[in-house]
Amino acid sequence: FTSFTFPATIYRYDLATKKTTLFRAPEVDFKPADYETKQVFFTSKDGTRVPMFLTYRKGLQLDSNNPTMLYGYGGFNVTLTPGFSSLLIPFLEQGGIYASVNLRGGSEYGETWHEQGMKLKKQNVFDDCIAAAEYLIARKYTSPQKLALRGGSNGGLLVGAVINQRPDLFRVAIPQVGVMDMLRFHKFTVGWGWVSDYGSSDNADEFKAIYAYSPIHNIKEGIPYPATMITTADHDDRVVPAHSFKYAATLQEHYKGPNPALIRIETNSGHGASNTKKNIESTADIYAFMLWNMGVKALK
């Protein structure tokens, strides 16, 4: 068993006595009983009911002042189910809310749910994410000044597209190893394998849909972008770092506002964490950037 606040634990079930006993549990300096997770539902732009998990310390005040990290993926038939990560603990301990949204494009409700977020219907994924942010703000869990959007790989694309469309909803954006050049993604390494989900710029109809949301191609001057930390790795052969390099250069060229637009490049690393030390360092930098830009200047 596992959840956002409960580390993966193995139980033994005795068929004769029909009793369950603890078999193995990791030792974590964390009290799950101090936190809670609940599932909420909100309505997206086209009327679709979309689920989201919220995790936070018990006794939460709905005063629009809670640092909140909205995380999404929305693609490739991937399901985001509750699971424990020790890297989430520091954020929760600072009074943060972790919001994991089950966007269309995943498989939470089967293949139909997946198909509603792919190719010509990819905009549904971004609409779902925008509606999730609006829900969190309307219900006073947080405010645009305390809301961060984070996602990796296909989720990095999500972040880049959404902050082009609704930058007013977020204080911080963390696109990690994202697919940012949607017109050329299929020309790099294994990118051709994603055409089944995204479509291809080589197809006239799909070109129009892709170009309409491609993060790099929709960066415009005058958009009030949130504080943005782009992350990539120099040996990422899945989503090549050129995506993040080009995105960072384009954002820094066109955005002239007061918020930082930075890129963090991990060395000797690939598409995921290379070792525990680098994972901790990366997470520390992300949380520091996130909380500082939200106005949280002292740790609890």
C-alpha positions as CSV (number, residue, x, y, z in Angstrom):
1,F,0.0,0.0,0.0
2,T,1.1,3.5,-0.7
3,S,-0.3,7.1,-1.0
4,F,1.1,10.6,-1.2
5,T,1.7,10.6,2.5
6,F,2.3,6.9,3.2
7,P,5.5,5.2,2.0
8,A,5.2,1.9,0.1
9,T,4.4,-0.8,2.7
10,I,4.0,-4.6,2.3
11,Y,1.4,-6.5,4.3
12,R,1.0,-10.3,4.8
13,Y,-2.4,-11.8,4.5
14,D,-3.1,-15.1,6.2
15,L,-5.7,-17.1,4.3
16,A,-6.5,-19.3,7.3
17,T,-7.0,-16.6,9.9
18,K,-8.0,-13.9,7.4
19,K,-5.8,-11.4,9.2
20,T,-3.4,-8.9,7.8
21,T,-0.1,-8.2,9.5
22,L,2.7,-5.8,8.6
23,F,5.5,-7.5,6.7
24,R,7.8,-4.7,5.7
25,A,7.8,-0.9,6.0
26,P,10.4,1.7,5.3
27,E,11.7,4.0,8.0
28,V,10.8,7.6,7.1
29,D,11.1,10.6,9.5
30,F,7.7,11.8,8.6
31,K,4.3,11.5,10.3
32,P,1.6,10.5,7.8
33,A,-1.1,11.1,10.4
34,D,-0.4,14.8,10.3
35,Y,-1.5,15.1,6.7
36,E,-4.4,14.2,4.6
37,T,-5.3,13.6,0.9
38,K,-8.6,14.0,-0.7
39,Q,-10.0,13.8,-4.2
40,V,-11.9,16.6,-5.7
41,F,-13.6,17.1,-9.0
42,F,-14.0,20.2,-11.1
43,T,-15.5,21.1,-14.5
44,S,-13.3,21.8,-17.5
45,K,-14.0,24.2,-20.3
46,D,-16.1,21.8,-22.3
47,G,-18.1,20.5,-19.3
48,T,-16.0,17.4,-18.7
49,R,-15.7,16.4,-15.0
50,V,-12.0,16.1,-14.1
51,P,-10.5,14.6,-10.9
52,M,-7.6,16.0,-8.8
53,F,-5.9,14.8,-5.6
54,L,-5.0,17.4,-2.9
55,T,-2.5,16.6,-0.2
56,Y,-1.7,19.0,2.7
57,R,-1.2,19.3,6.5
58,K,-4.4,18.8,8.6
59,G,-6.0,22.0,9.8
60,L,-5.5,23.8,6.5
61,Q,-7.0,27.3,6.4
62,L,-8.8,28.2,3.2
63,D,-7.5,31.7,3.1
64,S,-6.0,31.9,-0.4
65,N,-2.5,32.1,1.1
66,N,-1.2,28.5,0.9
67,P,1.8,27.8,-1.3
68,T,0.5,25.3,-3.9
69,M,2.2,23.1,-6.4
70,L,-0.1,22.0,-9.3
71,Y,1.4,18.9,-11.0
72,G,0.2,17.4,-14.2
73,Y,1.1,15.2,-17.2
74,G,-1.8,14.4,-19.4
75,G,-0.6,12.2,-22.2
76,F,0.6,8.8,-23.6
77,N,-2.1,6.9,-21.7
78,V,-0.1,7.5,-18.4
79,T,-2.1,7.3,-15.1
80,L,-1.1,9.5,-12.2
81,T,-2.1,7.5,-9.1
82,P,-1.3,8.4,-5.5
83,G,2.3,7.3,-4.6
84,F,4.8,8.3,-2.0
85,S,7.9,10.4,-2.7
86,S,10.2,11.5,0.1
87,L,11.1,14.6,-2.1
88,L,7.5,15.9,-1.5
89,I,7.9,16.0,2.3
90,P,9.8,19.3,2.5
91,F,7.2,21.1,0.5
92,L,4.3,19.7,2.6
93,E,6.2,20.6,5.8
94,Q,6.4,24.2,4.7
95,G,2.6,24.3,4.7
96,G,2.4,23.5,1.0
97,I,-0.5,21.9,-0.9
98,Y,0.4,19.3,-3.5
99,A,-2.3,19.1,-6.2
100,S,-2.0,16.2,-8.7
101,V,-4.5,16.6,-11.5
102,N,-5.7,13.7,-13.7
103,L,-5.8,15.4,-17.0
104,R,-7.2,14.0,-20.2
105,G,-4.6,12.2,-22.3
106,G,-3.9,9.8,-19.4
107,S,-5.7,6.5,-18.8
108,E,-7.5,7.2,-15.6
109,Y,-10.8,6.5,-17.3
110,G,-9.6,4.2,-20.1
111,E,-8.8,4.7,-23.7
112,T,-11.5,7.3,-24.3
113,W,-10.0,9.5,-21.7
114,H,-6.6,9.1,-23.4
115,E,-8.0,9.9,-26.9
116,Q,-9.7,13.0,-25.6
117,G,-6.3,14.5,-24.9
118,M,-4.3,13.5,-28.0
119,K,-3.6,14.9,-31.5
120,L,-6.3,17.3,-32.6
121,K,-7.8,17.2,-29.1
122,K,-4.6,18.1,-27.2
123,Q,-6.0,21.5,-26.2
124,N,-8.3,19.7,-23.9
125,V,-5.3,18.8,-21.7
126,F,-4.4,22.5,-21.3
127,D,-8.0,23.5,-20.7
128,D,-8.2,20.9,-17.9
129,C,-5.1,22.2,-16.3
130,I,-6.3,25.8,-16.5
131,A,-9.6,24.7,-15.0
132,A,-7.7,23.0,-12.1
133,A,-5.9,26.2,-11.3
134,E,-9.1,28.2,-11.4
135,Y,-10.7,25.7,-9.1
136,L,-7.9,26.0,-6.5
137,I,-8.1,29.7,-6.6
138,A,-11.9,29.9,-6.5
139,R,-12.1,27.6,-3.5
140,K,-9.4,29.7,-1.7
141,Y,-6.9,26.9,-1.4
142,T,-4.4,29.4,-2.9
143,S,-4.1,32.5,-5.1
144,P,-2.2,33.3,-8.3
145,Q,0.5,34.8,-6.1
146,K,1.1,31.4,-4.4
147,L,0.4,28.9,-7.2
148,A,3.2,27.0,-9.1
149,L,2.7,24.8,-12.1
150,R,5.1,21.9,-12.5
151,G,5.5,19.0,-15.0
152,G,8.2,17.0,-16.7
153,S,8.7,15.6,-20.2
154,N,5.2,15.7,-21.7
155,G,4.3,17.6,-18.5
156,G,7.0,20.1,-19.4
157,L,5.1,20.7,-22.6
158,L,2.0,21.2,-20.5
159,V,3.6,23.9,-18.4
160,G,5.0,25.7,-21.4
161,A,1.7,25.7,-23.3
162,V,-0.4,26.7,-20.2
163,I,1.7,29.7,-19.2
164,N,1.4,31.0,-22.7
165,Q,-2.3,30.8,-22.5
166,R,-3.0,31.8,-18.9
167,P,0.1,33.3,-17.3
168,D,-2.1,35.3,-14.9
169,L,-3.0,32.1,-12.9
170,F,0.6,31.3,-11.8
171,R,3.4,32.9,-9.8
172,V,5.9,30.2,-10.7
173,A,6.4,27.7,-13.6
174,I,8.7,24.7,-13.5
175,P,8.9,23.0,-17.0
176,Q,11.2,20.1,-16.6
177,V,12.8,18.3,-19.6
178,G,9.9,19.4,-21.7
179,V,8.9,18.9,-25.3
180,M,8.9,22.5,-26.3
181,D,9.4,22.6,-30.1
182,M,6.3,20.8,-31.3
183,L,7.0,21.4,-35.0
184,R,10.3,19.5,-35.0
185,F,10.1,17.1,-32.0
186,H,9.8,14.1,-34.4
187,K,13.2,14.9,-35.9
188,F,15.2,14.3,-32.7
189,T,16.3,10.8,-31.4
190,V,13.1,8.9,-30.4
191,G,10.7,11.8,-31.0
192,W,9.2,10.0,-34.0
193,G,7.6,7.6,-31.6
194,W,5.4,10.4,-30.1
195,V,3.6,11.1,-33.3
196,S,0.9,8.6,-32.3
197,D,0.0,10.9,-29.4
198,Y,0.9,14.4,-30.7
199,G,0.4,14.1,-34.4
200,S,3.0,15.6,-36.8
201,S,3.7,18.9,-38.4
202,D,4.1,17.0,-41.6
203,N,0.3,16.6,-41.7
204,A,-1.4,19.8,-42.7
205,D,-4.4,19.5,-40.3
206,E,-2.2,18.4,-37.4
207,F,0.3,21.2,-38.1
208,K,-2.4,23.8,-37.4
209,A,-3.4,22.2,-34.1
210,I,0.2,21.7,-33.0
211,Y,1.4,25.2,-34.0
212,A,-1.5,26.7,-32.0
213,Y,0.0,25.5,-28.7
214,S,3.7,24.8,-29.3
215,P,5.4,26.4,-26.3
216,I,8.3,27.9,-28.3
217,H,6.2,29.2,-31.2
218,N,3.6,30.9,-28.9
219,I,5.9,33.0,-26.7
220,K,4.9,36.6,-27.2
221,E,6.2,39.9,-26.1
222,G,4.0,41.6,-23.5
223,I,2.8,38.4,-21.9
224,P,3.3,38.7,-18.0
225,Y,5.1,35.3,-17.6
226,P,5.5,33.9,-14.1
227,A,8.9,33.3,-12.6
228,T,10.1,30.4,-14.6
229,M,12.8,27.8,-14.0
230,I,13.4,25.5,-16.9
231,T,15.3,22.3,-16.2
232,T,17.1,19.9,-18.5
233,A,20.1,17.5,-18.6
234,D,23.0,17.5,-21.0
235,H,22.8,13.8,-21.7
236,D,19.0,13.5,-22.2
237,D,18.6,11.4,-25.3
238,R,14.8,11.1,-25.0
239,V,13.8,14.8,-24.9
240,V,17.0,16.3,-26.2
241,P,18.1,19.4,-24.2
242,A,17.8,21.5,-27.4
243,H,14.1,21.8,-26.6
244,S,14.8,23.5,-23.3
245,F,17.7,25.5,-24.7
246,K,15.6,27.0,-27.5
247,Y,12.7,27.6,-25.1
248,A,14.8,29.4,-22.6
249,A,16.5,31.6,-25.2
250,T,13.2,32.5,-26.8
251,L,11.6,33.3,-23.4
252,Q,14.5,35.4,-22.3
253,E,14.5,37.2,-25.7
254,H,10.8,38.2,-25.7
255,Y,10.0,38.5,-22.0
256,K,11.2,41.8,-20.5
257,G,9.2,41.8,-17.2
258,P,10.5,41.6,-13.6
259,N,10.2,37.9,-13.1
260,P,13.3,35.6,-13.5
261,A,13.5,33.2,-16.5
262,L,16.2,30.8,-15.7
263,I,17.5,27.4,-17.0
264,R,19.0,24.8,-14.8
265,I,21.2,22.3,-16.7
266,E,22.1,19.0,-15.0
267,T,25.4,17.6,-16.1
268,N,26.2,13.9,-16.7
269,S,22.5,13.1,-16.4
270,G,19.7,12.0,-18.7
271,H,15.9,12.2,-18.8
272,G,15.5,11.2,-15.2
273,A,17.4,11.4,-12.0
274,S,20.9,10.0,-12.3
275,N,21.6,9.5,-8.6
276,T,20.2,10.5,-5.1
277,K,22.6,13.4,-4.6
278,K,21.6,15.1,-7.9
279,N,18.0,14.4,-7.2
280,I,18.2,16.1,-3.8
281,E,20.1,19.1,-5.2
282,S,17.7,19.6,-8.0
283,T,14.6,19.4,-5.8
284,A,16.2,21.8,-3.3
285,D,16.8,24.3,-6.1
286,I,13.3,24.0,-7.4
287,Y,11.7,24.4,-4.0
288,A,13.9,27.4,-3.1
289,F,13.0,29.1,-6.4
290,M,9.4,28.3,-6.0
291,L,9.0,29.4,-2.4
292,W,11.2,32.5,-2.7
293,N,9.1,33.8,-5.6
294,M,5.9,33.1,-3.7
295,G,7.2,35.4,-1.0
296,V,8.1,32.6,1.5
297,K,11.4,33.9,2.8
298,A,11.7,31.7,6.0
299,L,11.4,28.0,6.5
300,K,9.2,26.5,9.2
